[in-house]
Amino acid sequence: MDSTKVDSSWKSIFAVTIPMVLSNLSNAILYNIDRAMIIGYSVDAFNAVSVSGGLFAVFAFLFIGIANSAEVYVGQYNGSKNYSQLGAPVWQMVYFSLATAIISFPIAYYAEYLNLLPSYYKNDGILYQKIMMYGSPLFPLFSAFAAFFVGQGKAGVVSFSVVFAAFINIGLDYILIYGVQGYIPPLGAAGAALATIIAEISQILIILIALCTKENRMLLFSSYKFNKELFKGCMKIGMPVSMSNFFAYFAWYLVQSIVIMTSKEEATIYSISVSVYMLAVSFGEGLSKATSAVVANTIGRKDLAETKKAYKKFVCLALLTSAFFVIPLSIFPDQCVFSLLNLLQENISQIYHELAIIMRWISFNVILESLVCVIWGVLVAGGDTIYPSVVYQLGTWGLVVMPIILCFYFGYPTSALLVYQLSFLWLISSLIPFYKRYVSLKWYNKLV
């Protein structure tokens, strides 16, 4: 078999990174397309979707974090030239993804009881939550199939599927949110959710079509049976990351729920700013996955020198990609806020000043989080997932969530600005131990 050699060369890194960043952008793009379209429909619907989307993310990224573990095994099998096993980890995570319906369907069914929405956001928020939770198994399923290409450094089809799904989502958002007079009634938040689910299905279909080539079929179906040991191995790698995702997104869901209880203005400020932040951070998370894919291959070849070269180049990429957000958000925050508020149908100019300040804080946080993501990607490639997960969660809950909860409990004002200021301290507290872990080489493990 002719296979792509994944190493620390810029050609190889870009071949993996560009598709992976686009792949990771898929969720952020779909998330932000929904919100960009619905913000013109109703500010209340926008805030309801933002909060309900936060609750959906708690469970979706729990499942996605486990499904992504297939990339590590595919990468190490590819690096060690054990091509006959490339499909095995993919199938284990396909079976896992389908099984997540056991959790997500009851959450969808009982949505009205499982949220922290104020009464004035409940109608839109519950509808959105129900539809998204019923469709949530699709998201890890896409990650499982995409791992087959990503681990081999052949992720171009993933990029295409993301772009295609984004256009599908835009068109469907416009039709389903606002309706078509005489044919389709305006569905608002429910329309946004339906558009996202249909777009996710389109991504999966494209990946499946790419898997239908003779070579891919032969590799994928050579080891499609359930493998208890490999399944446990994927869970062992993916579980710490996924649980970290679960507690992280649950933490941010709690924070957002507290902030929106302060006032409708603060709810709008937080909803707008978190949409911007998620889009910016998705670049860093994409780099993290690309780092894991490249480093897993170099570890599979037992090449530590190549691993270190790859790490340094990904750090450079993290700083460069951060600049795309840091420059406009820190130097031109007023113009950024003006552009965002132009999407609104309602005049809420009173939030202008606080949003402009928050844009600068977001720019600082994006740099730090991008660096944390790259080191996390290196650690995960060696199967070292528990240490970074614990450090990350201790910082999130100790430096952000608990202070916000205490402020709320004792009657002190909670604001979106305070959240981003506390987040800056949390990211610094994570970056230092992450780097020390990288230098220690305790993460450098060959798994296959």
N, C-alpha and C positions, 0 to 999 in steps of 0.2 A: 504493500500500500504506500502511495505517496502521501506524506503528511507534512503539514506546515511545521517547521522548526520554530518554536517560540523561545526567544532569547532576549538579551538586554540591548540589542541593536535598536536604533530609533525606528527603523522600518518595521521591525516586529512589534515594538511597543505601540506605535501608531495604528498598526493593523488590528491590534486587540483593543486599544483604548478608545478609538473613535466609535466603533460599534458599541462598546460597553457603556460609554457615557450616554450614547443615544438610547441604548436599551434601558439604562437606569432612569433616563429622562422620561421614559414612557409613562410611568406612574405619575411623575410630577407634571408632565405635559397634560395628561388627561385630567389630573386634579385641577390644574390652573385653567385649562380650557373651560371646564364646567363653571368655574367661579367667574372667569372673565365674561362669559356669556350671561350668567344668571345675575350678575351684579347690575346689569342694565334692566333686568326684569323687576327686581325688588331687593332693597337693601336687607330687609328682614329675611327673605329667602336666602340671600347670600350668606348672612351670618348663620342661619340654621344649617345650611349645607356645610359650611366650614366646620362647625362644631360636630355635626353628625359624621362628617368625613374624618374627623379626628378619632372618633370612636371606631369607625370602620378600620382605620389604619392600625389601631391597636391589635386587631386580630389578623388583618391581612398580612402585615409585616411579620407577625409571629410565624405564619405559614410560609411566607416567602423566604424568610431567613433560613428555615430548614431546607426548603427546596433548593436553595442556592448552593448547598453543600455538595451537590452533584458536580459542580464546576471544579472543586478541588480534586476529586477523584478522577474526573475526565482529564484534567490537566496533568496529574501525575502519571496516569496510565499512558497518556500521549507522550510525555517526556521520557518515560522508560520504554517506549515502543511496544507496549502491550496492547495493541490495537483491538484485539478480539474482545476486550473487556470494556471498551468505550461506552457501549450502550447500557451496561449493567447498572451503574449508579443513576442513570437517567430514568430507567424503569422503576427503580425503587422509589424515586421521588414523584413519579407519575402516580403510583399507587397511593403514596402518602397524600398527594394533593387531592385526589378524589375522596379520600377518607376524611378530609377536613370538613366535609359537608355535615358530619355528625355533630360538629361544634357550631358551625356557622348558621345552619338552618334553624335550630332552636333560638339562637340569638335574634335572627330576623323575625321569627314568629312572635317573640315576646318583646319586640323593639320598644313598645310604648312604656314598658316597665324598666328597661335597661338603658337609661340615658340620664344626663343631668341638664336637660334643656329647660330654660324658663318657659312658662306657659305660652308666651307670645311667639316662640319659635317652634313649638311642638308639632304643629300640623305638617309643615314643610320638612322639618328635621326627621320625623319618624318615617315618612314616606321614603325619603332619600336613604335612610339607614336600612330599611327593610329590603329595598331593591339591591343595594350594594352588598349586603350580607348574603343574600341568596346567590349572588354572583361571585362571591369571594373565592371559591375554589379555583376559578379560572386564573387568578393571578399567580399562585404558586405553580399551577400547571404550565403556564407560559414559561416561567423561570426554569422548570425542570427540562422542558424540551430545548430551550435556548442554551442550556448548559452543554449540550452535545456539541454545539458549534463553538461556544465561547471557550471551553476548555482546550479545543484544538487550535485556537487562534483564527477561526474561520467564521467570524461573527458578522459578516456583511449582511447576511439575510436578516439578522436581528435588527440591524439599522433600518433596512427597508421596511420591515414589519411595523416598526415604531412610527416612521414617517407616514406610512399608509394609514395606520390606525388614527393618527392625529388628524388627518384630513377627514376621515370618516366621522370622527368625534365632533369636529367643528360643524360639519354639515348637519349631522343629526341633532346637535345642541340647538342650532338655530331653528330647525323644524319642530323639535319636540318641546323645547322650553317656551317658545313664542307661539307655536302652532301655525297652521295654514288655514286661512279663513275659508270656511265652508267644507273643510276636509278633516283637519286635525285640531282639536281644541288645545289651548295653551296648557302645558303640563307642569311648567315651573320646575321645582326641585325634582319631582319624579322624572321629568323629561331629561334632566341633566344626568341622573343616575342611569336611566335606560341607555342614553347615548354612550356613556362610559362602558357599560357592560357589553354592548354590541361592538364597540371599538376593540375591546379586549378579545372578544371572540375572533375578530378579523385578524388580530396578531397571531393567535394560535393557529388559525387556518393557514396563514402564510408559512409559518414554521413547519407545519405538517406537510405542506406541498413540497418544501425544500427537502424534507426527510424522505420523500418518495423516490429520489434518484436511486439507481441500482446500487451504487457504492454505499450510500447512507443506509439504505434498507438492510444491506448485508451486515453492516457494523451494528446497527441499532437492534436488529432482531436476532443477532447471534447470542444474545444473553438477556432475554426479556423476562425470564422466570424470576419469581420472588426469591431473593437471597437474604436470608435472615441475618447473616453476619454483616453483609454489606449494608443492609438497611440500618442495622444498629450502628455501624460505623458512620454512616451519613448523619444519623440522629445525634451521635456523639459530637460530631463536628458542628452540625447545624444548630443543635439545641441551645448551647450557651449564647450564640449570636442571636437566635430567634427569641430567646427569653429576654435577652438584653433589649431587642427591638420592642418586645411586648411591654416591658416595664418602662422603657423610654417613651414610647407613644402613649402609654397609659398616664405617665407623668405629665406629658404635655397636654393630654386631654383634661386632666384635673386642673392644670394651670389655666387653660383656656376657659374651662367651665367657671372657675372662680372669677376670672377677669370679666367675662360677659355678664356676670351678676352685678358688677359695679355700676354699669350704665350701658345703654345702647350705643353711645358714642365710643366707649372703650371697646365694646364688642366689635364694632366696625373697624377701629384702629387695629386691633389684634388680628382680625380676620384678613385684612388687607396685607398687613406686614408679614403674617405667617405664610401667605401665599407666595410673596416675594422671596422669603427666606427658604422655603422648601424648594423653589426652583433653583436658587443659587446653590444650595447645599447638595442638590442632586448631582451636580457636576463632581463634587468631591466623593460622593458615594459611588458614582460610576468609576472614578479613578480607583477607588478601593477594590472594586470587583476586578478591574483590569489588572491591578497590582497582584491580586491573588492568582489570576489566571497565568500571568507571566512567571511569577515566583514559584508557583506549583510546578511548572515545567522545569525550571532550573533546579529545584530541589529534587525532582524526579531523576535528573541527570547527575545529582550530587555535585553541583557546581556552585560553591559558595561565592566565588569571585563574581560570577555572573549575577548571582542574587543581589549582591551589594551594589553592583553597577545599575541594575534595574531599579533598586530602591532610590538611588540618588537621582536618576532621571525622572522617576515619578514624583519626587519632591519638587523638582523644577517645574514639571507639568502642573502640579497643584498650585504653585505660586502664579504661574502664567494664566491658568483658567480662572483663578480667583480675581485676577486683575480685570476681567471682563465685567465683573459685578462691583468690585471695590472702587474702580475709577468713577463710574457714573453715580453710584450710591453715596460715596464720600465727598466727591467734588461738586456734583450737581444734584444734591438731594431735593432741592425745591422743584426743579424741572421734573424729576422722577415722580414726585408726589402729585404735581399738577397733572401729569399724564394719567396717573392712576385714578384720580378723582374725576377726570373727564368721562370715565366709563359709567359713573353713577348718574342715575336719573334724578336724584334728589340733591339738594344743596346742603352739604355738611362741611362747609369751609372751616368750621370751628375746630376740626381735627387736623387741619393742615400743618400747624406748627409742630405738634407732637410727632406726627408721621415723619416729617423732615428730619427730626432729631433721631428717630428710630432707624431711618435709612443708614445713617452713619454708623450706628452701633451694629447693624446687620453686616455692614462691610467689614468691620473688625472681626466679627464672629466667623464670617465665611472663610477668612484666611486661616484662622486657627482650626476650624473644623475640617478643612481640606487636608491639612497636615496630619491631623489625627486619623482621618480616613485612610491615608496612604499607609501609615504605620500599621493600622488595624489590618489592612489588606495583606501585608507581609506576614503578620502573626497568624492570620487565618490560614494562609497557604501552607504553613507548617503544622496545622492542626491545633495551634495554641489559641483557643477561643475563650477559655474560662477567665484567665487573667484580665484581658482587656474588657471583657463584659462586666466583671466585678468593679474594676476601676471606674468605668464609664457610669455605671449605675450609682455608685457611691457619690460621685460628683453631681450627677443629675438630681438625685433626691436630697442630698445634704446641702447643696449650695443653691438650688433653684426651687424645688418643690416645697420643701419644709419651710423656708423663709416666706414663701407666698401663702402657704396655709396658715402660718402663724400670724402674718399680717391680717389675713381675712378674719381669723378667729378673734384677735384682739381689737378689731375694728379699725385698723390702719388702712389707708387707701392702697388698693392694688391696681397696677396699671401695666399696660403692655411695655412701656418704657422700662419699668423696674425689671420685668422678665428678661429683657435683652441685656440689661446691665449685669444681672446675676449670671446670665448665661456666659458672659465674657469671663467671669471668674471661674466658672465651671470648666470651660474649655482649656484654660491655662492649667488648671489642676489636673486635667486629663493628659495633656500633651507631654508634660515632664515625665511621669511614670511610663507612658507609652514609649518614649524615646529610650529610656533606661532599659526597658524590656528588650527593645530591638538590639541595643548594644550588647546585652548579656548573651545573645544567641540561644536562649533557652527555648525558643520557638522553632528552632531548625530541626525538623523531624521529617524523615521519609516514611510515608504511610503505606506505600504499596511497592 
